[in-house]
């Protein structure tokens, strides 16, 4: 009795193992670069540490009513600087391979560039989401301890608290993807960081100086202003979009930048 060769061929197996291998490869590359653990350490220290510190400093003044902002505005305050580390990490996820020339080896191993981009996006977004959420929770626990001692603390069940903690992870994940999309277009780490941080911190503030409704709406729609509202229990700027509305606008902006980056990635030489 003879056995046909078809049972032994592997050419007709589904492509899922290849996709899994691509995801695993991107995961390994992501975590074997020294900048990754340092960036996450910076996210945690800046996010949780500064939130705890600022709450400790303002707790007494909040209790006496000497601060013009509500207590909830300070419970994720450290995210203001933690997003810098998220931008750097998002940029390095793409630009580091161009700087070392490793992108050519990556595309030789995985010629399907779309699969490479999806794997990078999944690894980057998932890890930033987890790190951002855990950082926000740690900052809340540390900062709220000082607020509760003065009778101005907030419970997890209070309006906006859980949304802000999870939203911190969502916002950092989106910001990292935004930086990665710019990285696909620019391919230079310093340029990407300068562009994204300039949009978030500088342009996002300056456009509010434009006269009339133009300035007001331009400020609302800037990526940092639109997206960061979801990560704040109560915003320092009441003129911004509602948290979920702003985050939807932010996701649309991230999608556009990633789409443009994907087109550039597939059409340009490595």
C-alpha positions in Angstrom: 0.0 0.0 0.0 1.4 3.4 -1.0 0.7 6.7 0.7 0.2 9.8 -1.4 2.6 12.7 -0.9 -0.3 15.2 -0.4 -0.7 14.3 3.2 2.9 15.3 3.9 3.0 18.6 2.1 2.8 21.8 4.2 2.1 24.3 1.4 -1.6 24.1 2.0 -1.5 24.9 5.7 -3.2 28.2 6.8 -1.1 31.3 7.0 -1.9 31.8 10.7 1.4 30.4 12.0 3.3 32.9 9.8 1.2 35.8 11.2 1.9 34.5 14.7 5.6 34.3 13.9 5.6 37.9 12.7 3.9 39.0 15.9 6.3 37.0 18.1 9.3 38.5 16.2 8.1 42.0 16.7 7.5 41.3 20.4 11.0 40.0 20.8 12.5 43.0 19.0 10.4 45.4 21.0 11.6 44.1 24.4 15.2 43.4 23.5 15.9 47.1 22.7 17.3 48.9 25.8 15.1 51.9 25.2 11.9 49.9 25.8 12.3 49.2 29.6 13.7 52.6 30.1 10.8 54.2 28.4 8.3 52.2 30.5 10.2 53.1 33.6 9.9 56.8 32.6 6.2 56.4 32.0 5.7 54.9 35.5 7.9 57.3 37.3 6.6 60.4 35.6 3.0 59.3 35.6 2.5 57.7 39.0 5.3 59.6 40.8 4.3 63.1 39.7 0.6 62.4 40.3 1.4 61.4 43.9 3.7 64.3 44.4 1.3 67.0 43.0 -1.6 65.6 45.1 0.6 65.7 48.2 1.4 69.3 47.5 -2.1 70.6 46.8 -4.1 68.5 49.2 -4.2 71.0 52.0 -5.0 73.9 49.7 -7.8 71.9 48.1 -9.3 71.2 51.5 -9.2 75.0 52.3 -10.7 75.9 49.0 -7.6 77.9 47.9 -7.2 76.0 44.6 -9.3 77.0 41.7 -9.4 73.5 40.3 -11.3 70.4 41.5 -9.5 67.5 43.1 -10.2 65.2 40.2 -8.1 67.4 37.9 -5.0 66.3 39.8 -5.5 62.5 40.0 -3.9 61.8 36.6 -1.7 64.9 36.5 1.5 62.9 35.9 0.2 61.8 32.5 1.1 65.3 31.3 4.8 64.3 31.2 4.4 60.5 30.9 3.1 61.1 27.4 6.6 62.3 26.4 7.9 58.8 27.1 5.1 57.3 25.2 5.9 59.4 22.1 9.5 58.5 22.3 8.7 54.8 22.5 6.2 55.0 19.6 8.8 56.7 17.5 11.6 54.2 18.3 9.3 51.3 17.5 9.7 52.3 13.8 12.7 54.6 13.5 15.2 52.4 15.4 15.1 49.8 12.7 15.7 52.4 10.0 18.7 53.8 12.0 20.4 50.4 12.4 19.4 49.0 8.9 17.5 46.1 10.6 14.4 47.0 8.7 15.9 45.3 5.6 16.3 42.0 7.5 12.8 42.4 8.8 11.3 42.7 5.4 13.4 39.9 4.0 12.0 37.6 6.7 8.5 39.0 6.3 8.0 40.4 2.8 4.3 41.2 3.5 4.8 44.7 4.8 1.2 45.0 6.0 1.8 42.1 8.4 4.8 43.8 9.8 2.9 47.0 10.4 0.0 45.3 12.1 2.3 43.3 14.4 4.2 46.5 15.4 1.0 48.3 16.1 -0.5 45.4 18.2 2.7 45.1 20.3 3.1 48.8 20.8 -0.6 49.6 21.5 -1.2 46.7 23.9 1.9 47.3 26.0 1.3 51.0 26.2 -2.3 50.4 27.2 -1.3 48.1 30.0 1.5 50.3 31.2 -0.6 53.5 31.0 -3.5 51.9 32.9 -1.3 50.5 35.6 0.6 53.8 36.0 -2.7 55.7 36.3 -3.9 53.3 39.0 -0.7 53.6 40.9 -0.8 57.4 40.7 -4.4 57.4 41.8 -3.7 55.2 44.8 -0.7 57.3 45.8 -2.2 60.7 45.1 -5.7 59.9 46.5 -4.2 58.8 49.8 -3.0 62.4 50.4 -6.4 63.8 49.2 -8.4 61.5 51.5 -6.3 62.6 54.5 -7.7 66.1 53.9 -11.2 64.9 53.2 -11.2 65.7 49.4 -10.4 62.2 48.1 -12.4 60.5 45.3 -13.6 56.9 45.2 -13.3 54.6 42.2 -17.1 54.8 41.9 -17.1 58.6 41.6 -18.0 60.0 38.2 -15.1 59.9 35.8 -12.5 58.1 37.9 -12.6 54.6 36.3 -12.9 56.2 32.9 -9.8 58.3 33.5 -7.8 55.4 34.7 -8.6 53.2 31.7 -8.5 56.2 29.5 -4.9 56.9 30.5 -4.0 53.6 28.9 -6.1 54.2 25.9 -4.6 57.7 25.3 -1.0 56.6 25.7 -1.6 53.7 23.3 -3.1 56.1 20.8 -0.3 58.6 21.2 2.3 55.9 20.7 0.6 54.8 17.5 0.4 58.4 16.3 4.2 58.8 16.8 4.7 55.5 15.0 2.7 56.7 12.1 4.8 59.9 11.9 7.9 57.7 12.2 6.8 55.8 9.0 6.7 59.1 7.2 9.8 60.8 8.6 12.1 57.8 9.6 14.1 59.9 12.0 13.7 59.6 15.8 14.5 63.2 16.8 12.3 64.6 14.0 9.4 62.4 15.0 9.7 63.3 18.7 10.0 67.0 17.8 6.9 67.0 15.5 4.6 65.0 17.8 5.6 66.9 21.0 5.3 70.2 19.1 1.8 69.3 18.0 0.8 68.2 21.5 2.4 70.8 23.7 3.1 73.9 21.5 0.7 74.0 18.6 -2.1 72.6 20.7 -1.7 75.6 23.0 -0.9 78.3 20.5 -3.9 77.7 18.2 -6.2 78.6 21.1 -4.9 82.2 20.7 -6.5 82.5 17.2 -9.5 84.9 17.4 -13.1 83.7 17.5 -14.6 80.3 17.0 -11.7 79.3 14.7 -9.3 79.4 17.5 -11.6 77.6 19.9 -12.4 74.7 17.5 -8.8 74.4 16.3 -7.7 74.0 19.9 -10.4 71.4 20.6 -9.4 69.3 17.5 -5.6 69.3 18.1 -4.5 65.7 18.8 -3.3 66.2 22.4 -6.3 68.3 23.4 -8.8 66.0 21.8 -7.3 62.8 23.1 -6.1 63.6 26.6 -9.6 64.5 28.0 -10.4 60.8 28.4 -7.5 60.4 30.8 -8.6 63.2 33.1 -11.2 62.8 35.9 -12.0 66.5 35.5 -10.2 68.6 32.9 -8.3 71.8 33.6 -9.8 73.2 30.5 -13.6 73.0 30.5 -13.8 74.2 26.9 -12.5 71.0 25.4 -14.6 68.3 23.8 -16.3 65.7 26.0 -13.9 62.9 26.9 -15.4 60.2 24.6 -16.1 62.6 21.8 -12.6 64.0 21.9 -11.1 60.5 22.0 -13.1 59.5 18.9 -11.7 62.6 17.1 -8.2 61.6 18.3 -8.6 58.0 17.0 -9.6 59.4 13.6 -6.5 61.5 13.5 -4.4 58.5 14.6 -6.0 56.4 11.8 -5.2 59.0 9.2 -1.6 59.4 10.2 -1.2 55.6 10.3 -2.8 55.2 6.9 -0.5 57.8 5.4 2.5 56.1 7.1 1.4 52.7 5.8 1.2 54.0 2.2 4.7 55.5 2.5 6.0 52.2 4.1 4.7 50.0 1.3 5.9 52.3 -1.6 9.3 53.5 -0.4 12.5 51.5 -0.3 13.7 50.2 3.0 
